[in-house]
Amino acid sequence: MNVFKDLFTSDVGLMSAAGLLFMLGMGVFYIRYFLRHIAEDAAAAQQHKT
């Protein structure tokens, strides 16, 4: 548990935690963004096909 204490009490640990949270949030955003646009493009292609 010393790791968590260092992570949340030191300035380097807080910056690391912030960086990790930012990257995870960015990953979630891009996954949702790409899946939404893939679905929109598939629907548009299906509409033009018929």
VENNOR-V615573 format. One record per run of one state. SS is the DSSP state (H for helix, E for strand, - for the rest). FROM is the first residue (numbers start at 0). TO is the last residue. If there is no record, write none. Layout:
ss-><SS	SS>
from-><FROM	FROM>
to-><TO	TO>
This chain:
ss-><-	H	-	H	->
from-><0	1	9	10	49>
to-><0	8	9	48	49>
